[in-house]
Amino acid sequence: MNTQTLTLASFDNEVLPIVFVALLGAIILTAIVFSNIRKVFETRAKETTRREIAAYVAEGSISPDDARKLLATGSGEQFEKQIGDAVAWGSISAKKAESLLRAAREGRSDDAPAGV
């Protein structure tokens, strides 16, 4: 009976590092997958906002220069300030500004940190 106990104990010591490495690999792989999913949502939100701005330029609601300025903004706060300024200047309507801000916020609520 002593032989079986020693065999089982040595088996556990050999398997433990393998299980640890497998769990660590699974955690790293999961982190990579979720990071890529987050990047996909960020990119999708940016492209949706770009398409909406392009549509407003195409219908003449926003000048191409204003659209370029909006697309050049880096963070979400800057983007919202630019939209607010555009409404204040009369470049775009409040309804269209609301639509742009909604699209930008929806993109950030999908785990996109900042930026549009």
Secondary structure by P-SEA (a helix, b strand, c coil): caaaaaaaaaaaaaaaaaaaaaaaaaaaaaaaaaaaaaaaaaaaaaaaaaaaaaaaaaaccccaaaaaaaaacccaaaaaaaaaaaaaaccccaaaaaaaaaaaaaaaaccccccc
